[in-house]
Every structure is written in C-alpha cells, then in structure tokens.
Amino acid sequence: MNLANLEQSIYNLVTETSTNLPKDVRRAIKKAKDAENAGTRAAMSLDTIANNIFMADDNVSPICQDTGLPTFKIKTPVGVNQIEIKEMIKKAIATTTGDAKLRPNAVDSLTGKNSGDNLGDGLPVVKFEQWEKDYIEMKLILKGGGCENKNIQYSLPTELEGLGRAGRDLDGIRKCILHSVYQAQGQGCSAGFIGVGIGGDRSSGYDLAKEQLFRHVDDVNPNEDLAKLEQYIVEKSNTFGIGTMGFGGEATLLGCKIGVMHRIPASFFVSVAYNCWAYRRMAVDINAETGEIMNWHYQDGEKIGFEEEAKAGNTQQGEVVELTAPISEEKIRSLKVGDVVKITGRMYTGRDAIHHHLMSHDAPVDLDGQIIYHCGPVMAKDAEDNWTVKAAGPTTSIREEPYQGDIMKKFGIRAVMGKGGMGPKTLAALEEHGGVYLNAIGGAAQYYADCIKSVDGVDLLDFGIPEAMWHLAVEGFTAVVTMDSHGNSLHADVQKSSLEKLAAHADRVF
C-alpha cells in the first residue's frame, strides 16, 4: 500500500469530519429549524447553528471547538497490515491538530498534562475488524465531551425518576431511552441524536450504542419492533419542551437509532450514546493497494448549505442589552432571565483547570466586574507568530458547579458564560453577590470565533491550549441570560416542566 496516499486520505477524512456536517444531519437540522416558532430563543439558536454550519464549511474550520476524542472503526481485507494503518492514523491526527482542524484534547489522566497533538496512551481510539471485501472501510466519529458526559447506562430492572419501574422487557427499554433524553437537558447541546445499545456487557453495550451513531439519520431499522420504538422515541421526546440548548421549544431530539445484541442471564444493560447537534461522523472506502479514497459515505440526497441563513445573520427579535466589562453590580441586577445580551470589550476564558487553580491561587489578572467564558478554543499562530482563534464555542458549565460561586465572590466576577446552565450553589451565589449566567449557543464555534477580534494575551498556558486563560477582545458576542441575580433559573424551570411531561409517558403508549 502507498502509505503517503493513505496518510493524505486519513488527513482528508479527519478534516472533512471536523469541518463539514454530513448531508443527512443538515437536513434534520433544517427540518427542526422550519418547525420552530419564530422569534423564540430556540429559533434564534437554530439560526445561529445554521449560520455556524455554513461558516465552518466555508472556512474549512472546526464546526465545534471541542473536536472530541477521535474514534476510528475500520474494516480491512485479510492480509492488510493494520499496524501500518494505525501509524498513518497517528501521523494524520498529529498533522490535522497542528493545522488547527482538531483541538489538542489528549490529556494525561494522572498528571493533567496535554500532549499537544491528540496522541497518548490509548488515543486515538482505533478498532479493527477483518472482512472479505477487497477495500478498506474507515469510519470516524468526533464526539465532544459535552455530549459524551451525557451518555448513560441503565441496569434493568431499575426505578426511574418520573417513569417508575423499568423492567427487563421492551417497555423497560422504552422508559430508559426516554429518561436518557430527559437527563441530557441542554447540557449535551440539544437538539441531539442518540444511539442505543440493548444487551451485551457494560463495555460492549456502550460500543454498540456508539456504533448506531454511524447509521444514516433517515434509515429504517430492519427489526420492526425497534423501528417503531425509534420513531416513538423521537416523537415523544419532542413533547418534553426541552428544546434547542435547553431553552424550551419544539426540537429536543433529531434522531434515535437502536441496536441489540445477546446478553448473559444475570445482566440486562441499556446503554445510550448521546450526540449533540454537531453530529460529526464520516466514513470512506479506501483502495487497499493505492491508499486513495474511492468513495465517501453519507452523500445521498440534498445538501442544505444554509447560505441564506448566513446572509441573514442573527434573527433575534426584541430588545438586546449591550454589555461592556467591567460591569457594575447595578447593571447586572437589572438583567433578568430571558434577556439577550451582546458583549463588546474584554472576556477571559476559564475551564476546569483554571477554576481549580483559582480556588487556591490569586488570579493572573484583575477579574473584578469581568466576564469568565467557559471555553476551550482552537488556537493557531499566524504569519507574525500571533495567536488567532479558529473556533470558540462554549463548553458545558455544570462541571464548574463546585467552584463557580466561590470564585465569583472571591474575585468580583459579574458574569459567567457557557452552555447548559449551572446548579443551585451557583444560583445562590449569583443572588448573593450580584451575578448572572449567560448561555451561549453550544457548538457555534465559528459564529463566536468571528466575534473575537483579537487575542490580547494568555495566562497559564502550561495547562494546555484548551485550559489556558485567554484574553479575548470581542464585538457583538450574543448570549442569553438564563440564570439571574434574583434567584431565577430557566434551566431549573425547563427541567421541572420536562419532568412533568416525561411522567405523562410512564404507561406504554406505542
């Protein structure tokens, strides 16, 4: 095999997966967008998502800044050297990371050190299988941490909040899948997709669930019972009112795919792999002799380009509140849940490592009145050796719940921004201290990168690019107030109302 051709083919596969959403996913998002009520927060979010899809494709840059953990599933003819293929995958991953098509995401679990090239023990994940065809099939999924953290596994029988007893039968499976959608809320960047694995053991069940994510969005399960269940789950999930980004609305789930395998008598697992709207998976067929791509998968049907949405820009209606840091407590307390804000001026990024650090250290900059953005951007150096932002959407905020309130009060921070909302400890601190939580649109990494006009500095870069504190000058950076300084939380409200709607499906009705 020509290894140079193979490495280039893999490079092209990784780039395409990271930057160009597949046709079937685009159509599902367009359908949800057309069905949403105009002028709502959900409609604004879907407009931003559509714009972001166009920008990522046009810029050949990551759709979402969290390019996830690359997982390859490969079928090879008998006699093909799998060791060579794995080495070419590693080279292509390191190169695409260096070219800012992937964010460096490989972190040593013991030391916390980022390898910088997405390579490390067990990474990337590469799984081989032999088959009798004469070409190589290579599948790749880039599944980010926000949606990966909303994966869930159930051991039947079990008791489920809102649904009661789930037994070892099809109805128990139904309840588990409905619950998996409810528990994800907006933290997994809804509206999303789910893959479900029934049976197996704990590890093979999750693998089966993730395998379902490689199916086409509009295919039909060959098992009649599972085909009916897939359709039922999507239909009923979209009555929960969770909506895009957890803002409420009509679209909560865009697809459900279910697989089944045998199990041992003592164990009955239902495993769910949740995927965000930025559903980045692709597959190619590769000539086993030349290493060149013969065929791209997911090419059937119309490709929705979202050019019109990109031209129209953000369609938010109503009043928009302009914010410039440092922000006064008086200004913050004038904001309420539902307000749309546009930020101009300075913001600072801060994720897990920064929050842990600030609990026991001084801040490297004066954060009084400032905005902390839960974001791990994709960064690159320009020709003058200056940092530029290639992708910069929000990360899931709930991970910072143990720290956030204390850090806000300690340093005088007035606003934190991320996605998916935060919990009661942060809400209490917002009320006591005078702060707000701003929800940016998850996955909209190109849209927000365009709002960042310069990188004015960086601190704690030894934590790695995603975890460093970047000083960003922004203009027209849009977000929604979803937790205010008066004890109100849109996230708590949506979770409460969606639980009531979930409970309405306790009895089998499909």
VEXDREN-2710 file (C-alpha; in Angstrom, 1 decimal):
% VEXDREN-2710
k/r/px/py/pz
1/MET/0.0/0.0/0.0
2/ASN/1.1/3.6/-0.7
3/LEU/1.4/4.9/2.8
4/ALA/1.8/8.5/1.7
5/ASN/-1.5/8.3/-0.1
6/LEU/-3.1/6.6/2.9
7/GLU/-1.9/9.3/5.3
8/GLN/-3.3/12.0/3.0
9/SER/-6.6/10.1/2.7
10/ILE/-6.9/9.9/6.5
11/TYR/-6.0/13.6/6.8
12/ASN/-8.8/14.4/4.4
13/LEU/-11.2/12.2/6.3
14/VAL/-10.4/14.0/9.6
15/THR/-10.6/17.4/8.1
16/GLU/-14.0/16.7/6.4
17/THR/-15.4/15.2/9.6
18/SER/-14.4/18.2/11.7
19/THR/-15.5/20.9/9.4
20/ASN/-18.3/19.7/7.1
21/LEU/-21.5/18.4/8.6
22/PRO/-23.0/15.4/6.7
23/LYS/-26.0/15.8/4.4
24/ASP/-28.4/13.8/6.5
25/VAL/-27.6/15.8/9.6
26/ARG/-28.0/19.1/7.8
27/ARG/-31.5/18.0/6.6
28/ALA/-32.5/17.0/10.1
29/ILE/-31.4/20.4/11.5
30/LYS/-33.2/22.2/8.6
31/LYS/-36.4/20.3/9.4
32/ALA/-36.2/21.3/13.1
33/LYS/-35.5/24.9/12.2
34/ASP/-38.5/25.1/9.9
35/ALA/-40.8/23.7/12.6
36/GLU/-39.6/26.0/15.4
37/ASN/-41.7/29.0/16.5
38/ALA/-40.4/32.3/15.1
39/GLY/-39.0/34.9/17.4
40/THR/-38.2/32.4/20.3
41/ARG/-34.9/31.8/21.9
42/ALA/-34.9/28.3/20.3
43/ALA/-35.4/29.9/16.8
44/MET/-32.5/32.3/17.5
45/SER/-30.3/29.3/18.5
46/LEU/-31.2/27.3/15.4
47/ASP/-30.5/30.4/13.2
48/THR/-27.1/30.6/14.8
49/ILE/-26.5/26.9/14.4
50/ALA/-27.3/27.1/10.7
51/ASN/-25.0/30.1/10.2
52/ASN/-22.3/28.2/12.0
53/ILE/-22.6/25.2/9.8
54/PHE/-22.2/27.4/6.7
55/MET/-19.2/29.2/8.2
56/ALA/-17.4/26.0/9.2
57/ASP/-17.8/24.6/5.7
58/ASP/-16.8/27.9/4.1
59/ASN/-13.7/28.4/6.4
60/VAL/-12.7/24.7/6.5
61/SER/-12.5/25.2/10.2
62/PRO/-14.0/23.1/13.1
63/ILE/-17.7/23.2/13.5
64/CYS/-17.3/23.0/17.3
65/GLN/-14.2/23.9/19.2
66/ASP/-14.4/20.6/21.1
67/THR/-13.3/18.2/18.4
68/GLY/-13.7/15.4/20.8
69/LEU/-11.9/12.1/21.0
70/PRO/-11.3/10.7/17.5
71/THR/-12.7/7.2/17.3
72/PHE/-11.9/5.1/14.2
73/LYS/-13.7/1.9/13.3
74/ILE/-12.0/0.1/10.4
75/LYS/-12.7/-3.0/8.3
76/THR/-9.7/-4.3/6.3
77/PRO/-9.3/-7.2/3.8
78/VAL/-7.4/-10.2/5.0
79/GLY/-3.6/-9.6/4.7
80/VAL/-3.7/-5.8/5.0
81/ASN/-1.2/-4.5/7.6
82/GLN/-3.2/-3.0/10.4
83/ILE/-0.1/-1.8/12.2
84/GLU/0.8/0.4/9.3
85/ILE/-2.7/1.8/9.1
86/LYS/-2.6/2.7/12.8
87/GLU/0.7/4.5/12.3
88/MET/-0.7/6.6/9.4
89/ILE/-3.7/7.5/11.6
90/LYS/-1.4/8.8/14.3
91/LYS/0.5/10.9/11.8
92/ALA/-2.6/12.3/10.2
93/ILE/-4.1/13.1/13.6
94/ALA/-0.9/15.0/14.7
95/THR/-0.9/16.9/11.4
96/THR/-4.5/17.9/11.5
97/THR/-4.0/19.0/15.1
98/GLY/-1.1/21.2/14.0
99/ASP/-3.2/22.6/11.2
100/ALA/-6.0/23.6/13.7
101/LYS/-8.5/21.1/12.2
102/LEU/-8.6/19.4/15.6
103/ARG/-8.1/20.9/19.1
104/PRO/-5.4/19.2/21.2
105/ASN/-7.5/17.1/23.5
106/ALA/-5.3/14.3/24.8
107/VAL/-4.6/14.8/28.5
108/ASP/-2.6/12.5/30.8
109/SER/-5.2/11.2/33.3
110/LEU/-2.7/11.3/36.2
111/THR/-0.7/14.4/35.6
112/GLY/-3.2/16.5/33.6
113/LYS/-0.6/17.4/31.0
114/ASN/-1.8/17.9/27.5
115/SER/0.2/16.1/24.8
116/GLY/-0.5/18.9/22.3
117/ASP/-1.0/16.6/19.3
118/ASN/-4.0/14.4/20.3
119/LEU/-1.8/11.4/20.8
120/GLY/-1.4/9.5/24.0
121/ASP/-1.9/6.2/25.7
122/GLY/-5.0/4.7/24.0
123/LEU/-5.6/7.7/21.8
124/PRO/-6.8/8.0/19.2
125/VAL/-9.2/5.1/19.6
126/VAL/-8.7/2.6/16.7
127/LYS/-10.8/-0.5/16.3
128/PHE/-10.1/-3.0/13.5
129/GLU/-12.2/-5.8/12.0
130/GLN/-11.5/-8.0/9.1
131/TRP/-13.9/-8.6/6.2
132/GLU/-13.8/-10.4/2.9
133/LYS/-14.2/-7.3/0.7
134/ASP/-11.1/-6.1/-1.2
135/TYR/-11.1/-2.5/0.1
136/ILE/-10.8/-0.7/3.4
137/GLU/-13.8/0.9/5.1
138/MET/-12.8/3.6/7.6
139/LYS/-15.3/5.3/9.8
140/LEU/-14.6/8.2/12.1
141/ILE/-16.6/9.9/14.8
142/LEU/-15.6/13.1/16.6
143/LYS/-17.7/13.1/19.8
144/GLY/-17.1/16.0/22.1
145/GLY/-17.0/16.0/25.9
146/GLY/-20.3/17.8/26.5
147/CYS/-22.4/15.2/24.8
148/GLU/-20.1/12.3/25.9
149/ASN/-20.7/13.3/29.5
150/LYS/-24.5/12.8/28.9
151/ASN/-24.0/9.2/27.9
152/ILE/-25.9/7.0/30.3
153/GLN/-26.2/3.3/31.1
154/TYR/-29.1/1.5/32.8
155/SER/-29.1/-1.9/34.5
156/LEU/-32.6/-3.4/34.5
157/PRO/-34.7/-3.6/36.4
158/THR/-34.4/-0.1/37.8
159/GLU/-36.5/2.8/39.2
160/LEU/-36.5/5.9/37.0
161/GLU/-37.5/9.4/38.1
162/GLY/-40.8/10.3/36.6
163/LEU/-41.3/6.9/35.0
164/GLY/-41.3/4.4/37.8
165/ARG/-40.2/0.8/37.4
166/ALA/-38.4/-0.2/34.2
167/GLY/-38.4/-4.0/33.9
168/ARG/-36.5/-6.4/31.7
169/ASP/-38.7/-6.0/28.6
170/LEU/-39.3/-3.7/25.7
171/ASP/-41.4/-1.3/27.8
172/GLY/-38.5/-1.1/30.3
173/ILE/-36.2/-0.3/27.4
174/ARG/-38.6/2.4/26.2
175/LYS/-38.6/4.1/29.6
176/CYS/-34.8/4.0/29.8
177/ILE/-34.4/5.7/26.4
178/LEU/-37.0/8.4/27.3
179/HIS/-35.2/9.1/30.6
180/SER/-31.8/9.4/28.8
181/VAL/-33.2/12.2/26.7
182/TYR/-34.7/13.9/29.7
183/GLN/-31.5/13.8/31.8
184/ALA/-29.4/15.3/29.0
185/GLN/-31.4/18.5/29.1
186/GLY/-29.5/21.3/27.3
187/GLN/-26.1/20.2/28.6
188/GLY/-25.4/17.9/25.6
189/CYS/-26.2/20.7/23.1
190/SER/-29.7/19.7/22.1
191/ALA/-31.3/19.2/19.8
192/GLY/-29.3/16.0/19.6
193/PHE/-29.2/12.4/18.4
194/ILE/-28.9/9.2/20.4
195/GLY/-27.5/5.7/19.7
196/VAL/-28.8/2.9/21.9
197/GLY/-27.3/-0.5/22.6
198/ILE/-29.5/-3.2/24.2
199/GLY/-27.7/-6.1/25.8
200/GLY/-24.1/-7.0/25.9
201/ASP/-21.9/-6.2/28.9
202/ARG/-21.1/-2.7/30.2
203/SER/-18.3/-2.1/27.6
204/SER/-19.8/-3.8/24.6
205/GLY/-23.2/-2.2/25.3
206/TYR/-21.7/1.3/25.0
207/ASP/-19.7/0.3/21.9
208/LEU/-22.9/-1.0/20.3
209/ALA/-24.6/2.3/21.2
210/LYS/-21.9/4.4/19.6
211/GLU/-22.0/2.2/16.5
212/GLN/-25.6/3.2/16.0
213/LEU/-24.4/6.8/15.5
214/PHE/-22.9/5.7/12.2
215/ARG/-26.3/4.8/10.8
216/HIS/-28.0/7.2/8.4
217/VAL/-30.5/9.6/10.1
218/ASP/-33.3/8.6/7.8
219/ASP/-32.7/4.8/7.6
220/VAL/-35.3/2.3/8.9
221/ASN/-34.4/-0.4/11.5
222/PRO/-34.8/-3.9/10.0
223/ASN/-36.3/-5.0/13.3
224/GLU/-40.0/-4.0/13.2
225/ASP/-40.3/-3.5/17.0
226/LEU/-37.1/-1.4/17.1
227/ALA/-38.2/0.6/14.1
228/LYS/-41.4/1.5/15.9
229/LEU/-39.6/2.3/19.0
230/GLU/-37.1/4.6/17.3
231/GLN/-39.9/6.6/15.7
232/TYR/-41.8/6.7/19.0
233/ILE/-38.8/8.0/21.0
234/VAL/-38.2/10.9/18.6
235/GLU/-41.9/11.8/18.6
236/LYS/-42.4/11.7/22.4
237/SER/-39.1/13.3/23.2
238/ASN/-40.1/16.4/21.2
239/THR/-43.1/16.9/23.5
240/PHE/-40.8/17.4/26.6
241/GLY/-40.3/21.1/25.8
242/ILE/-36.5/20.9/26.5
243/GLY/-35.8/22.4/23.1
244/THR/-32.6/23.6/21.4
245/MET/-29.9/24.4/24.0
246/GLY/-32.4/23.6/26.7
247/PHE/-34.1/27.0/26.1
248/GLY/-37.5/25.3/25.6
249/GLY/-39.1/24.7/22.2
250/GLU/-40.2/22.1/19.7
251/ALA/-37.0/20.3/18.8
252/THR/-35.3/18.2/21.6
253/LEU/-34.3/15.0/19.7
254/LEU/-33.5/14.8/16.0
255/GLY/-32.8/11.1/15.7
256/CYS/-32.8/7.8/17.6
257/LYS/-31.1/4.6/16.4
258/ILE/-31.3/1.3/18.4
259/GLY/-29.2/-1.9/18.1
260/VAL/-29.5/-5.1/20.1
261/MET/-27.2/-8.0/21.0
262/HIS/-27.3/-11.0/23.2
263/ARG/-26.5/-10.8/26.9
264/ILE/-25.9/-13.2/29.8
265/PRO/-28.9/-14.0/32.0
266/ALA/-27.7/-12.0/35.0
267/SER/-27.2/-8.7/33.2
268/PHE/-29.6/-6.5/31.2
269/PHE/-28.0/-3.2/30.2
270/VAL/-29.5/-0.4/28.1
271/SER/-26.6/1.9/27.0
272/VAL/-27.2/5.3/25.4
273/ALA/-24.7/7.3/23.5
274/TYR/-25.9/10.9/23.3
275/ASN/-24.6/13.1/20.5
276/CYS/-25.0/16.9/20.1
277/TRP/-26.5/18.6/17.0
278/ALA/-22.8/19.0/15.7
279/TYR/-23.0/15.3/14.7
280/ARG/-19.6/14.8/13.2
281/ARG/-19.2/11.4/11.8
282/MET/-18.0/10.4/8.3
283/ALA/-16.8/7.2/6.5
284/VAL/-14.8/6.5/3.4
285/ASP/-13.8/3.5/1.3
286/ILE/-10.1/3.3/0.6
287/ASN/-8.3/1.3/-2.1
288/ALA/-6.2/-1.3/-0.2
289/GLU/-3.4/-1.1/-2.8
290/THR/-3.1/2.7/-3.6
291/GLY/-4.3/4.1/-0.2
292/GLU/-6.6/6.5/-2.1
293/ILE/-10.2/7.3/-1.2
294/MET/-12.6/5.5/-3.6
295/ASN/-15.9/6.7/-2.1
296/TRP/-17.4/9.0/0.6
297/HIS/-20.3/7.8/2.7
298/TYR/-23.4/9.9/3.6
299/GLN/-23.6/11.6/0.2
300/ASP/-27.2/10.7/-0.7
301/GLY/-29.8/13.4/-1.1
302/GLU/-29.8/17.1/-0.9
303/LYS/-27.1/19.1/0.8
304/ILE/-28.5/22.0/2.7
305/GLY/-25.9/24.8/2.5
306/PHE/-27.6/27.3/4.9
307/GLU/-26.3/30.2/2.7
308/GLU/-29.5/32.2/3.2
309/GLU/-29.2/31.9/6.9
310/ALA/-25.6/33.0/6.8
311/LYS/-26.6/36.1/4.7
312/ALA/-29.5/36.9/7.1
313/GLY/-27.3/36.7/10.2
314/ASN/-28.9/36.6/13.6
315/THR/-32.6/37.0/13.6
316/GLN/-33.2/37.7/17.2
317/GLN/-36.2/40.0/17.7
318/GLY/-36.8/42.4/20.5
319/GLU/-34.5/44.3/22.8
320/VAL/-30.8/43.5/23.1
321/VAL/-28.8/44.6/26.2
322/GLU/-25.3/45.8/25.5
323/LEU/-22.7/44.8/28.0
324/THR/-19.1/46.0/28.3
325/ALA/-16.8/44.8/31.1
326/PRO/-16.1/45.8/33.8
327/ILE/-19.8/45.5/34.6
328/SER/-21.3/47.1/37.7
329/GLU/-23.5/45.2/40.2
330/GLU/-26.3/47.6/39.4
331/LYS/-26.2/46.7/35.7
332/ILE/-26.1/43.0/36.5
333/ARG/-29.1/43.2/38.8
334/SER/-31.1/45.0/36.1
335/LEU/-30.9/41.8/34.0
336/LYS/-33.4/39.1/34.1
337/VAL/-33.9/35.6/32.7
338/GLY/-34.6/35.7/29.0
339/ASP/-32.7/38.9/28.3
340/VAL/-30.5/38.7/25.2
341/VAL/-27.1/40.4/25.7
342/LYS/-24.4/41.5/23.3
343/ILE/-20.9/41.7/24.7
344/THR/-18.3/44.1/23.5
345/GLY/-14.8/44.5/25.0
346/ARG/-12.8/42.0/27.1
347/MET/-13.6/38.5/28.2
348/TYR/-11.4/35.8/29.8
349/THR/-11.7/32.1/29.2
350/GLY/-11.6/29.7/32.1
351/ARG/-12.4/26.0/32.2
352/ASP/-11.7/23.1/34.7
353/ALA/-8.0/23.7/35.3
354/ILE/-8.4/27.5/35.7
355/HIS/-11.3/27.1/38.2
356/HIS/-9.4/24.5/40.2
357/HIS/-6.3/26.8/40.2
358/LEU/-8.2/29.9/41.3
359/MET/-9.6/28.2/44.3
360/SER/-6.2/28.3/46.0
361/HIS/-4.3/31.0/44.0
362/ASP/-4.5/34.6/43.0
363/ALA/-5.9/35.4/39.6
364/PRO/-3.2/36.4/37.0
365/VAL/-5.4/39.4/36.0
366/ASP/-7.9/41.7/37.8
367/LEU/-11.3/39.9/37.4
368/ASP/-13.4/42.5/39.3
369/GLY/-16.5/43.2/37.2
370/GLN/-15.3/40.9/34.4
371/ILE/-16.8/38.0/32.4
372/ILE/-15.5/34.5/32.5
373/TYR/-16.2/32.4/29.4
374/HIS/-16.3/28.6/29.8
375/CYS/-14.5/27.9/26.6
376/GLY/-11.5/25.9/25.4
377/PRO/-10.8/27.4/22.0
378/VAL/-9.0/26.0/18.9
379/MET/-5.9/28.3/18.5
380/ALA/-3.3/28.8/15.9
381/LYS/-0.4/31.1/15.2
382/ASP/-0.5/33.5/12.2
383/ALA/2.4/34.5/9.9
384/GLU/3.5/37.1/12.5
385/ASP/3.5/34.5/15.3
386/ASN/0.4/36.0/16.9
387/TRP/-2.3/33.8/18.3
388/THR/-5.6/33.6/16.4
389/VAL/-8.9/32.0/17.3
390/LYS/-10.0/29.2/14.9
391/ALA/-13.1/28.0/16.9
392/ALA/-14.5/29.3/20.2
393/GLY/-17.9/27.9/21.3
394/PRO/-18.9/27.3/24.9
395/THR/-18.2/24.2/27.0
396/THR/-20.6/22.6/29.4
397/SER/-20.7/24.7/32.6
398/ILE/-22.1/22.3/35.1
399/ARG/-18.5/20.9/35.7
400/GLU/-17.6/24.1/37.3
401/GLU/-20.5/24.0/39.8
402/PRO/-18.3/23.0/42.8
403/TYR/-16.1/26.2/42.2
404/GLN/-18.1/28.8/40.4
405/GLY/-19.9/30.7/43.2
406/ASP/-16.9/30.8/45.4
407/ILE/-14.7/32.1/42.6
408/MET/-17.2/34.8/41.6
409/LYS/-17.3/36.2/45.1
410/LYS/-13.6/35.9/45.7
411/PHE/-12.6/37.8/42.6
412/GLY/-15.7/40.0/41.9
413/ILE/-16.6/38.3/38.7
414/ARG/-20.0/39.6/37.5
415/ALA/-20.9/37.2/34.7
416/VAL/-20.0/33.6/33.7
417/MET/-20.9/32.3/30.3
418/GLY/-21.0/28.7/29.0
419/LYS/-23.7/26.3/27.9
420/GLY/-26.3/24.1/29.7
421/GLY/-26.7/26.1/32.9
422/MET/-25.4/25.6/36.4
423/GLY/-26.9/24.4/39.7
424/PRO/-28.3/25.7/43.0
425/LYS/-24.9/26.6/44.5
426/THR/-24.1/28.9/41.7
427/LEU/-27.6/30.3/41.6
428/ALA/-27.4/31.2/45.3
429/ALA/-24.1/32.9/44.7
430/LEU/-25.5/34.9/41.8
431/GLU/-28.2/36.2/44.1
432/GLU/-25.9/37.0/47.0
433/HIS/-23.1/38.5/45.0
434/GLY/-24.9/40.1/42.1
435/GLY/-24.1/38.0/39.1
436/VAL/-25.6/36.3/36.0
437/TYR/-25.1/33.2/34.0
438/LEU/-25.1/33.7/30.2
439/ASN/-25.9/30.8/27.9
440/ALA/-24.1/30.9/24.6
441/ILE/-25.1/28.6/21.7
442/GLY/-23.3/25.3/22.1
443/GLY/-21.3/24.2/19.2
444/ALA/-21.4/27.5/17.4
445/ALA/-17.7/27.7/17.3
446/GLN/-17.3/29.6/14.0
447/TYR/-20.0/32.1/14.8
448/TYR/-18.4/33.1/18.1
449/ALA/-14.8/33.0/16.7
450/ASP/-16.0/35.6/14.2
451/CYS/-17.0/37.8/17.2
452/ILE/-13.5/37.6/18.6
453/LYS/-11.5/40.5/17.1
454/SER/-8.1/39.9/18.8
455/VAL/-6.3/37.8/21.3
456/ASP/-4.7/40.3/23.7
457/GLY/-2.9/37.8/26.0
458/VAL/-2.8/34.4/27.6
459/ASP/-2.0/33.2/31.1
460/LEU/-1.4/29.7/32.5
461/LEU/-0.6/28.3/29.0
462/ASP/1.2/25.4/30.7
463/PHE/-2.3/24.0/31.4
464/GLY/-2.6/23.4/27.7
465/ILE/-4.4/25.4/25.0
466/PRO/-8.0/24.4/25.9
467/GLU/-7.4/25.1/29.6
468/ALA/-5.4/28.3/29.5
469/MET/-6.8/31.7/30.3
470/TRP/-7.1/33.6/27.0
471/HIS/-7.7/37.4/27.0
472/LEU/-10.2/38.0/24.2
473/ALA/-11.4/41.3/22.7
474/VAL/-14.9/40.7/21.4
475/GLU/-17.6/42.6/19.5
476/GLY/-21.3/41.7/19.3
477/PHE/-20.9/38.4/21.2
478/THR/-24.5/37.2/21.8
479/ALA/-25.8/35.1/24.7
480/VAL/-29.0/34.7/26.7
481/VAL/-29.4/35.3/30.4
482/THR/-30.7/32.0/31.8
483/MET/-29.8/32.5/35.5
484/ASP/-30.1/35.9/37.1
485/SER/-29.3/37.7/40.4
486/HIS/-33.0/37.3/41.6
487/GLY/-33.0/33.6/42.1
488/ASN/-34.4/32.7/38.7
489/SER/-33.1/29.8/36.5
490/LEU/-34.5/28.9/33.1
491/HIS/-32.7/25.6/33.4
492/ALA/-34.4/24.7/36.6
493/ASP/-37.8/25.7/35.2
494/VAL/-37.3/23.7/32.0
495/GLN/-36.1/20.6/33.9
496/LYS/-39.2/20.8/36.2
497/SER/-41.6/21.1/33.4
498/SER/-39.9/18.5/31.2
499/LEU/-40.1/16.0/34.2
500/GLU/-43.8/16.5/34.3
501/LYS/-44.1/15.8/30.6
502/LEU/-41.8/12.8/30.9
503/ALA/-44.1/11.4/33.6
504/ALA/-47.0/11.6/31.2
505/HIS/-45.3/8.7/29.3
506/ALA/-45.0/6.4/32.2
507/ASP/-47.5/4.0/30.7
508/ARG/-46.7/2.2/27.5
509/VAL/-48.5/4.0/24.6
510/PHE/-46.6/2.9/21.4
END
